[in-house]
């Protein structure tokens, strides 16, 4: 208990808690429709695109986040268009984009700055890398994502389960699919400083899959995913401080443990 109280006296820990809880909440809410629509790996693809953009920005001396946000949004829209109209399918399009962007980032890094602490923090995450400006930007974007998700909840629910029926009833399916991609892109960019490009997609996938093992209704799964995501992040950050382990990896392992327990509980219940 003394260690926990001491942990809360550090400003960078408090910043990590604020940003991490908001990002976890956004990722969990968006993760449910993404998993149901079989777009779960779009988070992984966009995180690699973001890393490539960040590597180029760092090499050129530009503001990393300011460069990354529009690039990742454009990449999300391109992936959406490729999944709709290309013969390769969504999973192949995401894999192609992900590998290309990650390779570009690694090459640019190796030819310019090398694997500096700044670039390393974007790849694997670091709670020490977040300053007040990052926190303000992250909080603002997270609140915007949450507000848009809540306002468009019913439309997102409709296109998740039956796009044809939604289109027939007058819903602009293309608009809300684009909105879902853009919100996901913003969440990925915001969470990369904390979780890293290699691990941020786990916040999208794990809570949704875990919640689906417990509940069946869409609303119930969304609420359960949000609670699970925030709880796992809080437990992971606390464990990382107490055990002196990387935050991103510890949060992922906590999510994995909860997922395994829920799967085991579901089988025992059956």
N, C-alpha and C positions, 0 to 999 in steps of 0.2 A: 504493500500500500504506500509505503514511503517513496519507493521508486516511481510509482504511478503519479503521486503528487508532485514529485520532482520533475517528471516528464512534462507536466502541464505548465511548468514555469518557463520553458524554452519557447521563444517566439516562433522559431521555425517549425516546431512540433504543432503549435496551434494553427499555423498557416496550413500545414499539411493536413490536419484534421478537417479544417473548413473546406479546402479545395477537394480533398479526397472524398468526403461525404457527398458533396454536390455532384462530383463527377460520377461517383458510384451510383447515385440515384438516377442521373441522366442515362448512364449506360444500361442500367437494369431496365428502365422503362422502354427504351428503344430496342433493347435486346429481345424482348418478347415478340414483337411483330417481325423483327429480322429473322429470328430463329424459325418462327412459324412459316415465313415465306421462303425459307432455305437460303437466306442471304447472310447467314451468321458470320461467314468468313470475310464479309466486306470490311469489318473492323480491322482485321489483320492486314488486308490489302491497303486500306487507307492509312494505317499507321506506318507502313513501309513507304508509301508515297510521301507522307509527312516527314519521315526521316530523310529521304532524298532531298526534299525542299529545304529542310533545316541545314543539312550538310552544305548545300550550295550557298545558302544565306550566310552561314558562319564563314565560309571560305571567302565570300565577297565583302564581308563586313557589314552586312545588312541586318535589320532586326529579324530574328528567326521566326517569331510567332506571326509577325505582320506578313511575312512572305508565305509562311506555311498555310495560313487560313484560306486565302483565295485559291492556292494550288490544290489543296485537298478538296475543296468544294467542287472545283472543276473536275478533278479526278472522280469524285463521287457521281457527278452527272454523266461523265463519259462511261463509267462502269455500268450505270443504269441503262444508258442507251445501247451499250454493247450486249448487255444481258437480254434486252428486249428484241433487238433486231439482228444480232449476229448469230451465226450458226454454232459458234463455239460454246455457248451456254454461259450462265453466270459464274459457275465455279472456275471454268477455264479462263474466263476474262479476268477474274480476280487474281488467280494464280499468275497469269501473264503480267499484269500490272504490278503486282506485289514484288515479284522477282526482279523485274526491270528497274523499278524505283529503288529497291534496296541495293542492287548492284551499282546503280548510278551514285547513290550516296556513299558507298564504300570507296569507289574509285575516286570520286572528288575529294573525299577526306584523305585518302592515302597520297594524293598528288599535291595537296595544299597544306593544310594544317596538321595532318596526322591525327591520330586518335587522342585528341585533347580531352581534358576533363569536361568541357562544355558539350562536345559531341557525345562523349560517353554517357553523360547524364540523360541525353535525349534518347539514346538507344536502350539503356537499362533503367532509367529513372533515378531520381535523387531528391530527397526532401530538402537537402541543403541548397539546391539550385533555384528555389523559388523565392523571389523577393516580393516586396509589397506590390510592385507593378504587375507581376505575374498573378498575384492573388486577386487584385482588383479586376483584371481582365478575365480571369477564370470565373470569378463569382458572377460577373456581369453576363458572360456568355452562358453559364450554367442556368442562371435564372431565366434567360431568354429561351433556352431549350425547353426547360420545364413548363414555362408559360405556353409556348406554342404546342407542346405535346398535350397539355390539358385542354386547350381550346379546340384542338383538332382530334381529340380522343375518339369520338364517334366515327369520324371519317376514316381514321387510321384503322379502327376496328373493322369497318366495312371492307376496306380494300385488302385487309390481311386475309380474310376468309373467302371472299368471293368478289373478285374484280369485275367479272362479267355482269353480275347482278348490280353491283354498285354503279357501273357505267350505265346500265339500263335505267336506273333510278335517277340519273342526272348528276352523279358525283363525278367530279373531274379527277379521274384516277391518276392521270399523268402528273397533275399538280401535287397530289398528296404523296405519290411515290417519290417525286423530286424533293418534297419537304422532308420526308423520312431520311433520304440520302444526305441532305444538307445538315440536318440535325445530328446525324451520326458523324459526319465529318467534323463538325464543331466540337462534339464531345471527345473525339479521338485527339484532336489538336490540344484541347484543354488538358486532357489527362496524361499526355505524353511526358510532361516535365516530372510528374510524380511516379508513373508506372513504367515509362519507357516504351519505345516503339515495339519491342519484342513481346511485351506482356499486356499492353492496354486492351487488346481484344478479349482477354479473359474476363474483363468486367462486363463485356457485352454478352458473352456466351454462358458462363457458369451460373449466374443467378437465375437466368431464364430457364435453363435446363433443370436446375434444382427445384424451382417453383413448380414446374410441370410434373414433377414426381409427387407433389403434395396435393395440388388442387387441379381442377379441370376447367373451370370457367375462366374466360379471358380476363375479366376484372380481378378475380381472385389471384390469378397467376401474376398479373401486373403488380398488385399490391404486395404479394409474397416475395416477388423478385426484388422489389425496392427494399423491403425490410431485410432480406437476406444479404443483399449487396452492401447496404450500409453497415449491418452488423459484422459481416466478414471483413470489411475494410477496417473498421474500428479495432476488431480483434487482431487483425494482421499488423496494423501499425503499432499497436501496443506490444505485440510479441516481438516485432522487429526491434523495438527500442530495448526491451528487456533482454533479448538474446543477442543483440548486436548483429543482426542479419539484414540483408537488403530488403527494403520495404516492398518493392514490387513482387519479388519472388515469394516473400512471406505471405502477402495478401492472396496470391494465386494458390498457394498450398492450403491456406485456410479455406478458400472456396472449394478446392478439390476435396478436402476432408468433409465438408458439409454435404457436398454432392454425393460422395460415397455413402455417408451415413443415411441420407435420404433414400438413396437407391436400396440400401440394405433394409431400411424400415419399410419401404413399399413392398419388397419381396416377402418380408415376414408377415406383413398385414394380409397379403394375398394367401 
